[in-house]
Amino acid sequence: MSAQRPEPSAPELPQTFTPGEVEGKLYERWVEAGYFAARGRAGKDAGTPSGEPEATPFSIVIPPPNVTGSLHVGHALDHTIQDILVRRRRMQGFDTLWLPGMDHAGIATQNVVERELAKEGLSRHDLGREAFVERVWQWKVESGGRILGQMRRLGDSVDWSRERFTMDEGRSKAVRTMFKRLYDDGLIYRAERIINWCPRCLTALSDIEVEHSDDDGELVSIRYGEGDASVVVATTRPETMLGDTAVAVHPSDERYAHLVGAEVELPLTGRRIPIVADVHVDPEFGTGAVKVTPAHDPNDFEIGQRHGLPSITIMDEHGVITAHGMFQGLDRFEARPSVVAALRAEGRIEKEVRPYRHAVGHCQRCDTVVEPRVSLQWFVKVEPLAQAASDAVREGRIAIHPPEMAKRYFSWVDNMHDWCISRQLWWGHRIPVWYGPAGEVVCVGPDEEPPSGEGWTQDEDVLDTWFSSGLWPMSTLGWPDETDDLARYYPTSVLVTGYDILFFWVARMAMFGLYAMKDRGPVDSVPFREIVLHGMVRDAHGKKMSKSFGNVVDPLDWIDRYGADATRFTLARGANPGSDVPVSEEWCQGSRNFATKLWNATRFALMNGASAQLPVPPAEQLSSADRWILSRLHRVIADVDASYEGYEFAKACEAIQAFAWSEFCDWYVELAKTSLTAGGEAADATRAVLGHVLDRLLRLLHPVMPFVTEELWLAVTRGPSGVAPGEAESLVVAAWPTAEPAYVDPAAEAEITALQRLVTEVRRFRSDQGLKPGQRVPAQLVGIEETVLAPHEPAIRSLLRLDPAGTAFTRTASLLVEQVTVEFDTAGTIDVAAERKRLEKDLGNAQKEKVQAERKLGNEEFLAKAPAPVVEKVRGQLAAAEAEIARLEGQLAGLPGS
């Protein structure tokens, strides 16, 4: 990779910042300069502040997006948080590795390519396995991975030289190595078990690939047997009764004690089935008796195992009935009403079929209703692996942020079932097991030759996608080989992901990492030191985003219209640990306005000669406003550092924005105008302070808003001769700002705070008097010379549009604030009659509100029956009305002629 350095920008700034014109160019410049590349043990200095070959490593592996995917708002949030962490650590001098890559997305990708084939009138079976897989690889090269380019648009500072794919050569070797080790250790086995089956994708699914929703259904009550020897069962899936092999009741249920061990005839089939006692049955639910279909229900499967019941499969892989002639060939949902009709004809329907809403599992990929099905599959025995993953968190070797999310982790890991890892697909890592003509079963490692000869065949299934992505922190760094990257960057520092895939991915990485790297010992075998969990992105009202609601945000659309910086800031400012993130387009517009505000303030500073190359004079040579802004800056740096260390991104953004917008752009820039206008040493000091504050502020904001801060920082830090000695050529690799306690000045903060209170109160008073913001008014500041605000009188008059009092000055209104009496002459500036009319109208409304509130609070019945919060609300309304009346009466009394 080229290490060519970018040319420094000129200090001049255009009037406006147009993101679309500069973001792409800036990003490519950063990549070409090698700023994002990890240095590794070789220690190639890519322009980092320290240039230390053995700088402390900091590594993150990106949660690999699907090769079929594009950047959605969840990705944008996840990537923004990771980029904030990486950019900050890079500026702090760490050897940062943010490793990108993609997941092959077995089911989703195969579906995409099969749909393309269908347009040509073909199926994968027409091509054959080898040709189909080749076609998928072709699609991956030509159409897959669009999201990688979209990551560039967002500003991801990933090390593109280390890009990985879950099915590239290195990852394939890792997968086969892990399978072989688990197999040899007896932790992978093949067995007939009840699994989740998708009749549309024609493959098994793990529990976490099934999404449950409350669906409308019907509850059907069916009588099995005759007379006193009969039982009634209720079911939402009457078609499965064709595969019943028992009826179960609770052992302590006296209603059925005399029937346990007896048999009843299964309607429609003529088969007789036993009545068994099992503690799994809830005697309080329904009739207390349940039908048992071991081949089509996971709970029934367990009952069947305990009682040695046969499993009768009544559907094929497409969900079509294969048992009992009159229903044979019907789809499962077609068979349902047909079975009910046949049962009704035999008088077996005990009650009216009634509507029933219940949880139903759906395939995560295609939304088809999942069918539990007994099938021969490959499984991982998870108990010892899950125990290790649980212990790592409980013992603090892996920390979860926020800590309360650990309960969700334990609830899954501590109760995990054996993991079904085989999938009936062609796209994916094929299971490395061969079967021989004499029943031989041979698992082949990556460095071994598979058996060959007549009668030898490889297993047809592929591995669950999560198997390969579970190896991601290790495999991307070169495992199972002992590479330099593995030695340096494993364990990774932080895993950033949404809490919604805590079970899908995080737990699997913990299990595999601890197992594969156990030789490193308990501390260094973990795949990551910390897990940072963020929530889902929701709309401004907290509603889940959905196309049907019309509230889905396309981050690429926001980037097109408002820029990547505004999009990133909008997402980051809502990212509280573990909480869902509300966003709205209005907030994104506000983030763009924030960037514009900072741009304009920087242009003002540059036009007035500010530069970061100017040394800040000693405190005694600075004005109180200069000392105040420096003090506030360095307090904010400390606050932001603390927030980032605690992964409180919203809090960090709030602190930066409040300081930049209000304290710097609004207050300090206005105060600086006084000293800049005065000229001399005071102006020179303010220019230096402006440069210092902008330099540190832009460094502080860079991880969140990298593009606009780069443009501004290059202008602020460049002098006539270009780069200052020892300074970085880009903000990407400039040093992170540190809080310097010497700049903290409580006295200056108190002084400017008093000025702010005075100005704020007088502005409010002016508004109450009906004065327009820009309207100039003659005024006297009585007593200011005896306060700390005396040096600020020119700035106060400028901020408040107050003219000196002339010889014809007549006081018409006054306000005492901060020991200063501000006297106004408003006689010639307002229409007294119109203002009186407006105030009297407002006073009348306030008096009505007071009367209404008093009437309610004087009603004993209201006080007795109304909830306490309602009563308190009315009391608050009364207090507010009384305060408003006092304010308006005071304004009326202050009008000329009163």
ZAMARGU-4260 file (C-alpha; in steps of 0.2 Angstrom, whole numbers, plus 5000, padded with zeros to 4 digits):
<rodrens>
0) 5000/5000/5000 | 5006/5017/4996 | 5012/5028/5010 | 5011/5044/5000 | 5006/5059/5011
5) 4992/5071/5006 | 4996/5088/5001 | 4991/5101/5015 | 4975/5111/5012 | 4976/5130/5011
10) 4970/5139/5026 | 4956/5148/5017 | 4938/5140/5018 | 4924/5141/5006 | 4909/5150/5012
15) 4899/5133/5014 | 4904/5115/5017 | 4896/5104/5004 | 4898/5086/5010 | 4895/5077/4993
20) 4910/5087/4985 | 4923/5082/4998 | 4919/5067/5008 | 4924/5054/4994 | 4940/5063/4990
25) 4945/5064/5009 | 4941/5046/5012 | 4952/5040/4997 | 4966/5052/5002 | 4965/5044/5020
30) 4966/5026/5012 | 4980/5030/5000 | 4990/5038/5014 | 4989/5021/5024 | 4981/5030/5039
35) 4969/5015/5043 | 4982/5001/5041 | 4987/4993/5057 | 5005/4993/5060 | 5008/4976/5067
40) 5025/4970/5074 | 5034/4977/5059 | 5030/4994/5065 | 5028/5003/5049 | 5023/5021/5054
45) 5008/5027/5044 | 5009/5044/5052 | 5003/5040/5069 | 5008/5053/5083 | 5020/5042/5092
50) 5027/5032/5078 | 5031/5018/5090 | 5032/5001/5082 | 5027/4992/5098 | 5012/5004/5102
55) 4998/4996/5112 | 4987/4986/5101 | 4968/4990/5100 | 4958/4978/5089 | 4940/4976/5083
60) 4933/4964/5071 | 4918/4971/5062 | 4902/4961/5063 | 4902/4954/5046 | 4887/4960/5036
65) 4879/4948/5024 | 4886/4948/5006 | 4868/4950/5000 | 4866/4966/5011 | 4866/4984/5010
70) 4869/4997/5023 | 4854/4999/5034 | 4851/5011/5048 | 4856/4997/5061 | 4873/4994/5052
75) 4876/5013/5051 | 4873/5014/5070 | 4885/4999/5074 | 4898/5005/5062 | 4898/5023/5069
80) 4900/5017/5086 | 4915/5006/5081 | 4923/5020/5071 | 4922/5032/5086 | 4931/5020/5096
85) 4944/5016/5083 | 4947/5034/5078 | 4949/5039/5096 | 4962/5025/5100 | 4971/5029/5084
90) 4973/5047/5089 | 4979/5041/5106 | 4993/5032/5098 | 4987/5014/5099 | 4991/5002/5085
95) 4973/5000/5079 | 4966/4986/5069 | 4948/4988/5063 | 4946/4972/5052 | 4932/4972/5039
100) 4924/4957/5030 | 4908/4949/5025 | 4898/4934/5029 | 4893/4922/5015 | 4875/4921/5022
105) 4871/4903/5017 | 4852/4903/5015 | 4850/4921/5010 | 4863/4920/4996 | 4857/4904/4989
110) 4839/4911/4989 | 4845/4926/4979 | 4854/4915/4966 | 4840/4903/4964 | 4828/4917/4961
115) 4840/4923/4947 | 4840/4905/4940 | 4821/4904/4940 | 4820/4919/4929 | 4830/4909/4916
120) 4818/4894/4919 | 4831/4884/4928 | 4834/4877/4946 | 4850/4873/4955 | 4847/4855/4952
125) 4847/4858/4933 | 4865/4865/4935 | 4871/4852/4948 | 4880/4856/4964 | 4897/4861/4957
130) 4890/4872/4943 | 4878/4880/4955 | 4891/4884/4968 | 4902/4892/4954 | 4887/4902/4949
135) 4885/4909/4967 | 4904/4914/4967 | 4901/4923/4951 | 4887/4932/4959 | 4897/4936/4974
140) 4911/4944/4963 | 4899/4954/4952 | 4884/4959/4963 | 4888/4954/4981 | 4897/4966/4994
145) 4889/4982/4989 | 4889/4986/5007 | 4908/4988/5007 | 4907/5003/4996 | 4893/5010/5007
150) 4904/5008/5022 | 4917/5020/5014 | 4903/5032/5011 | 4899/5032/5030 | 4918/5035/5034
155) 4923/5018/5041 | 4941/5019/5045 | 4944/5000/5042 | 4960/4992/5037 | 4955/4987/5019
160) 4972/4977/5017 | 4965/4964/5029 | 4947/4962/5022 | 4941/4944/5025 | 4926/4933/5019
165) 4919/4919/5028 | 4922/4907/5014 | 4939/4913/5008 | 4953/4900/5009 | 4959/4905/5026
170) 4942/4905/5034 | 4938/4888/5026 | 4954/4881/5034 | 4948/4887/5051 | 4931/4880/5049
175) 4937/4863/5044 | 4950/4863/5059 | 4937/4868/5071 | 4925/4854/5065 | 4939/4841/5066
180) 4944/4846/5084 | 4926/4846/5090 | 4922/4829/5081 | 4938/4821/5088 | 4934/4827/5106
185) 4916/4820/5105 | 4908/4837/5104 | 4901/4835/5087 | 4889/4821/5084 | 4875/4815/5071
190) 4858/4810/5077 | 4840/4810/5073 | 4832/4824/5083 | 4818/4836/5082 | 4823/4852/5073
195) 4816/4867/5066 | 4813/4865/5047 | 4809/4878/5034 | 4798/4870/5021 | 4802/4885/5009
200) 4821/4885/5011 | 4821/4866/5013 | 4834/4866/5027 | 4835/4864/5046 | 4836/4880/5056
205) 4844/4883/5073 | 4833/4890/5087 | 4840/4908/5085 | 4835/4908/5066 | 4817/4906/5071
210) 4807/4922/5075 | 4791/4920/5085 | 4776/4931/5082 | 4758/4931/5089 | 4748/4924/5075
215) 4729/4921/5074 | 4724/4903/5074 | 4710/4892/5081 | 4709/4880/5096 | 4701/4864/5092
220) 4695/4852/5106 | 4695/4833/5101 | 4689/4818/5110 | 4700/4803/5109 | 4691/4786/5115
225) 4674/4782/5121 | 4664/4785/5137 | 4673/4786/5153 | 4688/4779/5145 | 4690/4795/5134
230) 4700/4810/5135 | 4698/4828/5127 | 4713/4836/5120 | 4715/4854/5113 | 4726/4859/5099
235) 4730/4873/5087 | 4737/4860/5074 | 4724/4847/5072 | 4732/4840/5056 | 4747/4833/5067
240) 4735/4822/5077 | 4738/4810/5062 | 4755/4807/5070 | 4750/4806/5088 | 4758/4791/5097
245) 4751/4795/5115 | 4740/4806/5126 | 4749/4813/5141 | 4742/4819/5158 | 4751/4825/5174
250) 4755/4811/5186 | 4746/4820/5200 | 4730/4824/5191 | 4717/4813/5199 | 4705/4816/5185
255) 4715/4804/5174 | 4723/4793/5186 | 4712/4778/5182 | 4717/4780/5163 | 4736/4780/5165
260) 4742/4765/5156 | 4727/4762/5146 | 4725/4765/5128 | 4712/4775/5117 | 4709/4774/5099
265) 4716/4788/5089 | 4702/4796/5078 | 4703/4794/5059 | 4717/4782/5060 | 4711/4766/5069
270) 4727/4766/5079 | 4727/4763/5098 | 4739/4774/5108 | 4743/4774/5126 | 4739/4787/5140
275) 4755/4791/5149 | 4759/4802/5164 | 4772/4815/5162 | 4777/4830/5173 | 4779/4841/5158
280) 4760/4842/5157 | 4752/4857/5165 | 4736/4851/5173 | 4729/4869/5174 | 4730/4872/5155
285) 4715/4867/5145 | 4708/4850/5149 | 4724/4844/5157 | 4727/4831/5144 | 4738/4834/5129
290) 4741/4825/5112 | 4759/4819/5110 | 4766/4820/5092 | 4785/4816/5095 | 4790/4819/5076
295) 4782/4836/5075 | 4784/4845/5092 | 4800/4848/5102 | 4791/4846/5119 | 4782/4830/5113
300) 4799/4823/5106 | 4805/4825/5124 | 4790/4816/5131 | 4792/4802/5118 | 4810/4800/5123
305) 4806/4798/5141 | 4792/4785/5137 | 4800/4776/5123 | 4786/4782/5111 | 4788/4779/5092
310) 4790/4795/5081 | 4778/4795/5065 | 4783/4808/5052 | 4767/4813/5043 | 4774/4827/5032
315) 4788/4828/5019 | 4801/4842/5018 | 4788/4853/5009 | 4775/4852/5023 | 4764/4840/5013
320) 4755/4826/5022 | 4762/4809/5018 | 4751/4799/5030 | 4733/4793/5030 | 4726/4791/5012
325) 4712/4804/5013 | 4723/4818/5017 | 4739/4812/5008 | 4746/4825/4996 | 4738/4840/5005
330) 4748/4855/5011 | 4749/4856/5030 | 4738/4871/5030 | 4725/4863/5017 | 4725/4848/5028
335) 4720/4857/5044 | 4702/4861/5039 | 4700/4845/5031 | 4705/4835/5047 | 4693/4846/5057
340) 4679/4842/5045 | 4682/4824/5046 | 4683/4824/5065 | 4667/4834/5065 | 4659/4821/5054
345) 4663/4808/5067 | 4657/4818/5081 | 4674/4820/5088 | 4674/4839/5090 | 4670/4842/5108
350) 4667/4861/5108 | 4665/4875/5095 | 4681/4879/5086 | 4686/4896/5094 | 4699/4909/5088
355) 4715/4908/5097 | 4731/4919/5096 | 4747/4911/5100 | 4766/4911/5097 | 4771/4904/5080
360) 4789/4902/5074 | 4794/4909/5057 | 4809/4907/5047 | 4820/4922/5049 | 4825/4922/5031
365) 4808/4920/5022 | 4795/4921/5035 | 4788/4904/5031 | 4780/4895/5047 | 4793/4883/5053
370) 4788/4865/5055 | 4796/4855/5069 | 4802/4839/5062 | 4812/4824/5067 | 4828/4823/5055
375) 4845/4816/5054 | 4857/4831/5057 | 4874/4836/5064 | 4874/4844/5082 | 4887/4852/5093
380) 4886/4846/5111 | 4886/4864/5119 | 4886/4860/5137 | 4905/4861/5141 | 4907/4875/5128
385) 4893/4885/5135 | 4899/4883/5153 | 4916/4890/5148 | 4907/4905/5140 | 4896/4908/5155
390) 4911/4907/5167 | 4921/4920/5157 | 4908/4933/5160 | 4905/4928/5178 | 4923/4929/5182
395) 4926/4946/5173 | 4937/4940/5159 | 4924/4947/5147 | 4915/4962/5153 | 4898/4966/5146
400) 4892/4985/5144 | 4880/4989/5151 | 4882/4976/5165 | 4863/4973/5167 | 4863/4965/5150
405) 4873/4951/5157 | 4857/4943/5163 | 4851/4941/5145 | 4868/4933/5141 | 4866/4921/5155
410) 4848/4917/5152 | 4853/4910/5135 | 4870/4902/5138 | 4865/4894/5154 | 4850/4885/5145
415) 4857/4882/5128 | 4852/4866/5119 | 4863/4857/5108 | 4866/4867/5092 | 4860/4860/5075
420) 4874/4865/5063 | 4869/4856/5047 | 4860/4864/5033 | 4852/4856/5018 | 4860/4869/5006
425) 4874/4869/4993 | 4881/4886/4997 | 4892/4886/5012 | 4906/4876/5021 | 4902/4858/5016
430) 4903/4846/5031 | 4920/4838/5030 | 4914/4820/5033 | 4915/4805/5021 | 4905/4789/5021
435) 4912/4773/5015 | 4904/4758/5006 | 4905/4748/5022 | 4897/4761/5033 | 4913/4770/5037
440) 4912/4788/5044 | 4928/4798/5042 | 4930/4816/5047 | 4944/4824/5037 | 4955/4839/5043
445) 4961/4853/5031 | 4978/4845/5030 | 4972/4828/5026 | 4967/4819/5010 | 4949/4814/5010
450) 4946/4795/5006 | 4943/4791/4988 | 4938/4776/4978 | 4921/4767/4974 | 4907/4770/4986
455) 4915/4785/4996 | 4904/4800/4996 | 4905/4817/5006 | 4891/4822/5017 | 4879/4833/5006
460) 4875/4846/5020 | 4884/4862/5023 | 4887/4870/5040 | 4876/4883/5048 | 4883/4901/5044
465) 4885/4905/5062 | 4898/4891/5063 | 4910/4901/5052 | 4906/4918/5059 | 4908/4911/5077
470) 4927/4909/5072 | 4928/4927/5066 | 4939/4935/5079 | 4952/4921/5077 | 4950/4916/5059
475) 4952/4933/5052 | 4968/4935/5061 | 4975/4919/5054 | 4970/4905/5066 | 4973/4890/5065
480) 4990/4896/5060 | 5001/4905/5072 | 5002/4922/5063 | 5009/4938/5069 | 4992/4946/5068
485) 4985/4932/5079 | 4999/4934/5092 | 4997/4953/5092 | 4978/4957/5090 | 4970/4942/5099
490) 4960/4944/5110 | 4952/4958/5102 | 4949/4973/5113 | 4930/4977/5110 | 4915/4969/5102
495) 4902/4981/5097 | 4885/4974/5092 | 4867/4975/5095 | 4859/4966/5109 | 4848/4957/5097
500) 4862/4946/5091 | 4869/4943/5108 | 4863/4925/5106 | 4866/4923/5088 | 4884/4927/5087
505) 4892/4933/5103 | 4889/4917/5113 | 4895/4907/5099 | 4911/4917/5097 | 4914/4915/5116
510) 4912/4896/5115 | 4923/4894/5100 | 4937/4906/5106 | 4938/4899/5123 | 4939/4881/5116
515) 4951/4884/5102 | 4963/4896/5111 | 4963/4887/5128 | 4982/4884/5127 | 4983/4903/5130
520) 4975/4901/5147 | 4959/4908/5154 | 4963/4926/5152 | 4970/4927/5135 | 4959/4914/5127
525) 4943/4925/5126 | 4939/4932/5109 | 4936/4949/5116 | 4939/4959/5132 | 4923/4969/5132
530) 4906/4968/5124 | 4897/4984/5120 | 4879/4982/5117 | 4868/4995/5109 | 4850/4995/5105
535) 4839/4995/5090 | 4836/5011/5080 | 4818/5017/5082 | 4809/5032/5076 | 4807/5048/5086
540) 4792/5041/5095 | 4801/5025/5100 | 4791/5015/5087 | 4800/5000/5079 | 4805/5004/5061
545) 4794/4995/5048 | 4790/4997/5030 | 4771/4995/5034 | 4773/5010/5046 | 4782/5020/5033
550) 4795/5025/5046 | 4811/5016/5039 | 4826/5027/5038 | 4838/5024/5024 | 4855/5030/5030
555) 4862/5032/5012 | 4848/5044/5008 | 4853/5054/5024 | 4871/5054/5018 | 4866/5060/5001
560) 4856/5075/5008 | 4864/5079/5024 | 4881/5071/5023 | 4890/5057/5032 | 4894/5068/5047
565) 4877/5073/5051 | 4871/5055/5049 | 4884/5049/5061 | 4881/5062/5074 | 4862/5059/5074
570) 4865/5041/5077 | 4879/5043/5090 | 4869/5056/5100 | 4855/5044/5104 | 4867/5029/5108
575) 4865/5026/5127 | 4872/5009/5133 | 4860/4995/5130 | 4845/5007/5125 | 4836/5008/5109
580) 4841/5023/5098 | 4828/5036/5093 | 4831/5045/5077 | 4822/5057/5065 | 4825/5067/5050
585) 4823/5083/5059 | 4837/5078/5071 | 4848/5074/5056 | 4844/5091/5049 | 4849/5098/5066
590) 4866/5089/5065 | 4869/5096/5048 | 4865/5113/5056 | 4878/5110/5069 | 4891/5106/5056
595) 4887/5123/5048 | 4887/5132/5064 | 4905/5125/5067 | 4910/5129/5049 | 4904/5147/5051
600) 4913/5150/5068 | 4929/5143/5061 | 4928/5154/5045 | 4925/5169/5057 | 4941/5164/5067
605) 4951/5162/5051 | 4946/5178/5044 | 4951/5187/5060 | 4969/5179/5060 | 4966/5164/5072
610) 4978/5150/5070 | 4982/5134/5080 | 5001/5139/5077 | 5000/5154/5088 | 5005/5151/5106
615) 4993/5154/5120 | 5000/5168/5131 | 5001/5166/5150 | 4984/5167/5159 | 4989/5185/5166
620) 4989/5191/5148 | 4972/5184/5144 | 4955/5192/5146 | 4943/5183/5158 | 4933/5178/5142
625) 4948/5170/5135 | 4952/5161/5152 | 4934/5156/5153 | 4933/5147/5136 | 4950/5138/5139
630) 4944/5132/5156 | 4927/5126/5149 | 4936/5117/5135 | 4948/5107/5146 | 4934/5102/5158
635) 4924/5096/5143 | 4939/5086/5136 | 4939/5077/5153 | 4920/5074/5153 | 4921/5068/5135
640) 4935/5056/5139 | 4926/5049/5154 | 4910/5046/5144 | 4920/5037/5130 | 4929/5026/5142
645) 4911/5021/5149 | 4905/5019/5131 | 4892/5033/5134 | 4892/5040/5116 | 4876/5050/5118
650) 4883/5059/5133 | 4900/5062/5125 | 4890/5070/5110 | 4879/5080/5121 | 4894/5087/5130
655) 4903/5092/5114 | 4888/5099/5105 | 4883/5110/5120 | 4901/5117/5122 | 4904/5119/5103
660) 4887/5127/5099 | 4882/5137/5115 | 4898/5141/5124 | 4910/5143/5109 | 4900/5148/5094
665) 4887/5158/5103 | 4895/5166/5118 | 4914/5166/5115 | 4914/5171/5097 | 4903/5186/5102
670) 4914/5190/5117 | 4929/5189/5106 | 4923/5202/5094 | 4926/5215/5107 | 4944/5211/5109
675) 4947/5208/5091 | 4939/5225/5087 | 4950/5233/5100 | 4966/5227/5092 | 4983/5226/5100
680) 4989/5212/5112 | 4972/5208/5118 | 4967/5204/5100 | 4983/5194/5097 | 4979/5184/5113
685) 4961/5180/5107 | 4967/5175/5090 | 4978/5162/5099 | 4964/5156/5110 | 4952/5154/5095
690) 4965/5144/5087 | 4969/5133/5102 | 4951/5130/5106 | 4946/5125/5088 | 4961/5114/5087
695) 4956/5104/5102 | 4938/5105/5099 | 4940/5098/5081 | 4951/5084/5088 | 4938/5080/5101
700) 4924/5079/5088 | 4933/5070/5074 | 4929/5052/5079 | 4910/5056/5077 | 4911/5069/5062
705) 4927/5065/5053 | 4925/5074/5037 | 4920/5092/5042 | 4932/5091/5056 | 4946/5086/5044
710) 4943/5101/5033 | 4942/5113/5047 | 4957/5107/5056 | 4968/5107/5041 | 4964/5126/5039
715) 4966/5130/5058 | 4982/5121/5060 | 4991/5127/5044 | 5001/5143/5044 | 5009/5152/5029
720) 5023/5139/5029 | 5011/5124/5029 | 5012/5110/5043 | 5019/5116/5060 | 5034/5106/5066
725) 5030/5090/5074 | 5012/5091/5068 | 5002/5077/5059 | 4997/5079/5041 | 4979/5074/5045
730) 4967/5075/5059 | 4965/5056/5057 | 4982/5053/5065 | 4984/5069/5075 | 4986/5067/5094
735) 4970/5065/5104 | 4967/5081/5115 | 4971/5079/5134 | 4963/5089/5148 | 4976/5101/5155
740) 4972/5106/5173 | 4982/5122/5172 | 4969/5129/5161 | 4955/5127/5173 | 4950/5144/5180
745) 4935/5144/5192 | 4936/5163/5194 | 4934/5166/5176 | 4920/5153/5174 | 4911/5162/5188
750) 4913/5179/5180 | 4907/5174/5163 | 4893/5164/5171 | 4887/5180/5179 | 4888/5189/5162
755) 4878/5175/5154 | 4865/5176/5168 | 4864/5195/5165 | 4862/5194/5147 | 4850/5180/5147
760) 4838/5189/5160 | 4839/5206/5150 | 4835/5197/5134 | 4820/5189/5142 | 4815/5206/5149
765) 4817/5214/5132 | 4806/5201/5125 | 4793/5203/5138 | 4793/5222/5135 | 4789/5219/5116
770) 4806/5223/5110 | 4813/5214/5094 | 4829/5205/5096 | 4839/5217/5084 | 4830/5233/5090
775) 4843/5245/5099 | 4837/5254/5115 | 4845/5267/5125 | 4850/5260/5142 | 4860/5263/5158
780) 4870/5250/5167 | 4869/5257/5185 | 4881/5250/5197 | 4891/5239/5185 | 4907/5248/5189
785) 4906/5240/5206 | 4905/5222/5200 | 4916/5210/5191 | 4906/5214/5175 | 4913/5231/5173
790) 4926/5226/5160 | 4913/5218/5150 | 4901/5233/5148 | 4906/5235/5129 | 4902/5217/5126
795) 4886/5217/5136 | 4880/5232/5126 | 4884/5224/5110 | 4876/5207/5115 | 4860/5216/5121
800) 4859/5230/5108 | 4860/5244/5121 | 4864/5261/5116 | 4872/5274/5128 | 4860/5285/5137
805) 4859/5302/5129 | 4854/5319/5137 | 4835/5316/5133 | 4836/5298/5142 | 4819/5294/5151
810) 4818/5278/5161 | 4803/5269/5157 | 4808/5251/5163 | 4821/5244/5173 | 4828/5227/5179
815) 4840/5222/5193 | 4851/5207/5189 | 4868/5202/5195 | 4869/5218/5206 | 4867/5229/5190
820) 4851/5239/5187 | 4848/5240/5169 | 4837/5255/5165 | 4828/5257/5148 | 4821/5271/5138
825) 4808/5262/5128 | 4797/5277/5125 | 4802/5279/5106 | 4804/5260/5103 | 4787/5252/5107
830) 4769/5256/5103 | 4763/5257/5122 | 4745/5256/5118 | 4747/5240/5108 | 4758/5232/5120
835) 4746/5237/5134 | 4732/5228/5125 | 4742/5213/5122 | 4748/5211/5140 | 4730/5214/5146
840) 4724/5200/5135 | 4737/5188/5141 | 4733/5193/5159 | 4715/5189/5156 | 4719/5172/5150
845) 4730/5169/5165 | 4717/5174/5177 | 4705/5162/5169 | 4717/5148/5171 | 4719/5152/5189
850) 4700/5152/5192 | 4698/5135/5184 | 4712/5128/5194 | 4706/5135/5210 | 4688/5128/5207
855) 4695/5111/5204 | 4705/5111/5220 | 4691/5118/5230 | 4680/5103/5225 | 4681/5090/5238
860) 4674/5076/5227 | 4688/5080/5214 | 4701/5079/5228 | 4694/5063/5234 | 4692/5053/5218
865) 4706/5060/5207 | 4723/5051/5206 | 4737/5060/5216 | 4747/5064/5200 | 4731/5073/5193
870) 4729/5083/5208 | 4747/5088/5208 | 4746/5093/5190 | 4732/5105/5194 | 4741/5112/5209
875) 4756/5115/5197 | 4744/5124/5184 | 4738/5135/5198 | 4756/5140/5203 | 4760/5143/5185
880) 4745/5154/5182 | 4749/5164/5198 | 4767/5167/5193 | 4761/5172/5175 | 4749/5184/5183
885) 4763/5192/5193 | 4774/5194/5178 | 4761/5202/5167 | 4755/5214/5181 | 4774/5219/5183
890) 4776/5222/5164 | 4760/5232/5164 | 4765/5243/5179 | 4782/5246/5170 | 4774/5253/5154
895) 4776/5272/5151 | 4761/5281/5158 | 4756/5268/5171
</rodrens>
